[in-house]
Amino acid sequence: MLHPQARAFIDLLAARGVPPTHTMAPEEARRVYRERRSFTQPEPPQVARVESLSAEGPAGAIPLRLYAPVSRQAQKGLLPVLVYFHGGGWVIGDLDTHDTLCRQLANEARCAVVSVDYRMGPEHPFPAAVDDCVAATRWIAYQAEALGLDAARIAVGGDSAGGNLAAVVSLAARDAGKEGLPHPICFQLLIYPATDMRRCASSHSTNGEGYVLTRDTIGYFHDHYMGADTAHDMDWRASPLLHKDLGRLPPALVITAGYDPLRDEGLQYAQRLTESGVRTVLVNFERMIHGFILMGKVLDESSTAVSLCALELRKALFSTASVQRA
């Protein structure tokens, strides 16, 4: 059953006549998505420090935002860090739309968070977002000590399109070895990730209408990011589920939502990770819709999901093995 709060939210969108994302031009969709946060997101918690940074990217500077947790004063030495890639279908979303979530994760996981403002379509189509996220992660790793961060304890994470990018960055870092990052990524946080651009999983049909993220909106995002040539869909940098080897990757937490068109892609990715020998935890919030982790003001289970993510991050970043490696 759909959570009553999720049903109330969907009904409110309909009553207010909020236009579906796929009916808007990208700039308008970005504005609406940014403005919606005041209705759906809780007040941003205080953190110890917020700093604007700029990483060297393949097409110029990549804006970053660093969050230090409130518990920073109680910690000694370098902080472990989560490199976070925001969701929004590779078309919408930015540092501000995910500001509250990054603050929550920093405080609850007691780690630094660096949010990445990667290039998006249609202005910058695939693989621009991938290239920026790989470059930003590499820059953070090599600048870590100067930033007060621990290059030996880096996790990557993201929601939706950001979950896709986190999975791809994990694969790219593994395949590059020492030529990529000075230390392996130690954890991947994949929140209802898109993992297969072919969009053929059964949940695309069963959940493709009526739950905010629709088939039409997914197609809109796909076409703005990937372009009309579906041959790119088979590229693992777009569809990490299609990579032939998912072994030797960082441990993962995969979160899915029961009424999400992307639900089965997340399940399939988690299953393949586990079958490949990667320690993977899959948690499905059965009554939730896509995007729910950003909706703590209207959906109670959002806070539970954030706390779960933070718990698994803490376990990975502060485990004995991680600290010894650092």
C-alpha positions in Angstrom: 0.0 0.0 0.0 1.2 3.5 -0.8 2.0 5.5 2.4 -0.9 7.9 3.2 1.5 10.8 3.4 2.8 10.0 -0.1 -0.8 9.8 -1.4 -1.6 13.1 0.2 1.5 14.7 -1.4 0.6 13.4 -4.8 -3.0 14.6 -4.4 -1.8 18.0 -3.4 0.4 18.3 -6.5 -2.6 17.5 -8.6 -4.9 19.9 -6.7 -2.4 22.8 -7.2 -2.0 22.0 -10.9 1.8 21.6 -10.6 2.9 20.7 -14.2 4.8 17.5 -14.8 8.5 18.0 -15.3 8.5 16.7 -18.9 6.1 19.5 -20.0 8.6 22.3 -19.0 11.8 23.6 -20.6 14.9 22.6 -18.7 15.4 26.0 -17.2 11.8 26.2 -16.0 12.0 22.7 -14.6 15.2 23.6 -12.7 13.5 26.6 -11.2 10.4 24.7 -10.1 12.5 21.8 -8.6 14.6 24.3 -6.7 11.5 26.2 -5.4 9.7 23.0 -4.3 12.3 22.3 -1.6 10.7 25.0 0.6 7.5 22.9 0.7 9.0 19.4 1.0 12.3 19.8 2.8 12.9 20.4 6.5 14.9 23.4 7.7 18.6 22.9 6.9 20.4 21.9 10.1 23.4 23.9 11.3 26.8 22.4 10.5 30.3 23.5 11.7 31.4 24.9 8.4 30.3 25.3 4.8 32.9 26.2 2.2 32.6 26.8 -1.6 35.4 25.1 -3.6 36.3 24.6 -7.2 37.8 21.5 -8.7 39.7 21.3 -11.9 37.5 19.6 -14.5 37.9 18.5 -18.1 35.9 21.5 -19.3 36.8 24.1 -16.7 36.0 24.6 -13.0 33.6 22.3 -11.2 31.8 24.0 -8.3 31.8 22.1 -5.0 30.4 22.7 -1.6 32.1 21.3 1.5 30.2 20.6 4.8 32.0 19.9 8.0 29.8 18.2 10.7 28.9 19.9 14.0 30.9 17.1 15.8 34.1 18.3 14.1 35.4 19.9 17.3 35.3 16.5 19.0 37.3 14.8 16.3 41.0 14.7 15.9 42.9 14.4 12.6 41.5 14.3 9.1 37.9 13.8 8.4 36.5 11.0 6.3 34.4 12.4 3.4 31.4 11.5 1.3 31.6 12.9 -2.2 27.9 13.5 -3.1 26.3 13.7 -6.5 22.8 15.2 -6.6 19.8 13.7 -8.3 17.6 15.3 -10.9 17.8 13.2 -14.0 21.1 14.7 -15.2 19.0 17.8 -16.2 17.8 19.5 -13.0 19.1 19.8 -9.4 22.1 21.6 -8.0 24.0 22.3 -4.8 21.0 24.1 -3.3 18.4 21.5 -4.0 20.4 18.9 -2.0 21.8 21.3 0.6 19.7 20.0 3.5 20.4 16.4 2.8 24.1 17.0 2.6 24.0 18.8 6.0 21.9 15.9 7.5 24.4 13.3 6.3 27.4 15.3 7.5 26.0 15.7 11.0 24.5 12.2 11.4 27.4 10.3 9.8 30.0 12.6 11.5 31.9 13.0 8.3 32.6 15.8 5.8 30.4 15.9 2.7 31.5 17.5 -0.6 28.6 18.1 -3.0 29.5 18.2 -6.7 27.8 20.6 -9.2 28.5 18.6 -12.3 27.5 19.7 -15.9 24.1 18.6 -17.0 22.1 18.1 -20.2 20.9 19.2 -22.6 23.6 21.9 -22.6 26.2 19.3 -21.7 25.1 15.8 -22.8 26.6 12.4 -21.8 29.3 11.7 -20.7 29.9 15.3 -19.4 28.4 14.5 -16.0 30.4 11.3 -15.7 33.6 13.1 -16.6 33.0 15.9 -14.1 32.2 13.5 -11.3 35.3 11.4 -11.9 37.4 14.5 -12.1 35.9 16.0 -8.9 36.4 12.8 -6.9 40.0 12.7 -8.1 40.6 16.3 -7.2 39.1 15.9 -3.7 41.3 12.9 -3.1 44.5 14.6 -4.1 43.6 17.9 -2.3 42.3 16.0 0.7 45.0 16.8 3.3 44.9 20.6 2.5 41.1 20.5 3.0 41.3 18.6 6.3 40.0 15.4 4.7 41.3 11.8 4.7 42.1 10.5 1.2 42.1 7.0 2.6 38.5 7.2 3.7 36.4 8.5 0.8 32.9 7.3 0.1 30.8 8.3 -2.9 27.0 8.6 -3.0 24.0 10.1 -4.7 20.3 9.8 -5.3 18.6 8.8 -8.6 20.9 10.2 -11.3 23.4 10.9 -8.6 23.2 7.3 -7.5 24.0 6.3 -11.1 27.0 8.6 -11.1 28.2 7.3 -7.8 28.1 3.7 -9.1 29.9 4.8 -12.3 32.6 6.6 -10.4 33.1 3.5 -8.2 33.6 1.4 -11.3 35.9 4.0 -13.0 38.0 4.3 -9.9 38.4 0.5 -9.5 39.3 0.1 -13.2 41.9 3.0 -13.1 43.6 1.6 -10.0 46.5 3.6 -8.7 46.4 5.8 -11.7 43.0 7.0 -10.7 42.8 7.6 -6.9 45.6 7.3 -4.3 43.3 4.9 -2.3 40.3 2.8 -3.2 36.8 4.2 -2.5 35.6 2.6 0.7 31.8 2.8 0.3 29.1 3.6 -2.2 25.7 5.1 -1.1 23.2 4.4 -3.9 19.8 6.0 -3.2 17.1 4.7 -5.7 19.8 4.7 -8.4 19.2 4.6 -12.2 21.4 1.7 -13.4 20.0 0.8 -16.8 19.3 3.4 -19.5 17.3 0.8 -21.5 14.4 1.4 -19.0 13.2 -2.2 -19.5 12.7 -3.3 -15.8 9.1 -4.2 -15.0 8.8 -1.4 -12.4 8.9 1.1 -15.3 5.5 -0.3 -16.3 3.9 -1.0 -12.9 5.0 2.4 -11.4 5.3 4.5 -14.6 2.2 6.6 -14.0 0.7 8.3 -10.9 3.7 8.5 -8.6 5.3 11.8 -9.6 8.2 10.3 -11.5 6.6 9.0 -14.7 7.7 7.2 -17.8 7.3 10.4 -19.8 9.5 12.3 -17.3 12.1 9.6 -17.4 12.1 9.8 -21.2 12.5 13.5 -21.0 15.5 13.2 -18.7 17.0 10.4 -20.9 16.7 12.3 -24.1 18.1 15.6 -22.7 21.1 13.7 -21.2 21.7 10.8 -23.6 20.4 12.3 -26.9 18.5 10.4 -29.5 21.1 7.8 -30.2 20.1 4.8 -28.0 23.5 3.1 -28.7 24.8 5.1 -25.8 22.4 3.3 -23.5 24.7 0.2 -23.7 27.7 2.2 -22.4 28.4 1.1 -18.8 29.1 4.8 -18.0 25.4 5.4 -18.6 24.2 1.9 -17.5 26.4 0.5 -14.8 24.2 -2.5 -14.6 25.6 -3.5 -18.0 29.2 -3.5 -16.9 30.5 -7.1 -17.3 32.4 -7.1 -14.0 30.9 -5.7 -10.8 33.4 -7.4 -8.5 36.0 -5.8 -6.3 33.9 -2.7 -5.8 33.3 -0.8 -2.5 30.6 -2.1 -0.1 27.3 -0.6 -0.9 24.0 0.5 0.6 21.2 0.5 -2.0 17.9 2.1 -1.1 14.8 1.7 -3.3 11.2 2.8 -3.0 8.2 0.5 -3.7 6.3 2.9 -5.9 9.4 4.1 -7.9 9.8 3.3 -11.6 13.5 2.7 -10.8 12.8 0.2 -8.0 13.8 -2.9 -10.0 17.0 -1.3 -11.4 18.2 -0.8 -7.9 17.2 -4.3 -6.9 19.0 -5.8 -9.9 22.1 -3.8 -9.3 22.2 -4.8 -5.6 21.7 -8.4 -6.6 24.6 -8.3 -9.1 26.9 -6.6 -6.6 26.1 -9.4 -4.0 26.6 -12.1 -6.6 29.9 -10.5 -7.5 31.2 -10.8 -4.0 30.5 -7.2 -2.9 29.0 -6.7 0.5 25.7 -5.0 -0.3 22.7 -4.0 1.8 19.4 -3.5 0.0 16.6 -1.7 1.8 13.3 -1.1 0.0 10.9 1.5 1.5 7.9 -0.3 0.2 5.3 2.5 0.7 7.5 5.3 -0.7 7.8 7.1 -4.0 10.9 8.2 -6.0 12.6 11.3 -4.4 11.3 10.6 -0.9 14.6 11.1 0.9 14.4 14.9 0.1 10.8 15.2 1.5 11.3 15.1 5.3 8.9 17.9 5.8 6.0 15.9 4.4 7.1 12.2 4.6 8.1 10.8 7.9 10.0 7.8 6.4 12.5 10.3 4.8 14.1 10.9 8.2 14.4 7.2 8.8 16.1 6.8 5.4 18.6 9.6 6.1 19.5 8.0 9.4 20.0 4.6 7.8 22.3 6.2 5.2 24.2 7.9 7.9 24.5 4.8 10.0 25.9 2.8 7.1 28.3 5.6 6.3 29.6 5.8 9.8 30.2 2.0 9.9 32.1 2.2 6.7 34.1 5.3 7.4 34.9 4.7 11.0 35.4 0.9 11.0 38.6 -0.5 12.4 39.8 -1.4 9.0 39.2 2.0 7.5 40.9 3.8 10.4 43.9 1.5 10.2 44.2 2.1 6.5 44.1 5.8 7.1 
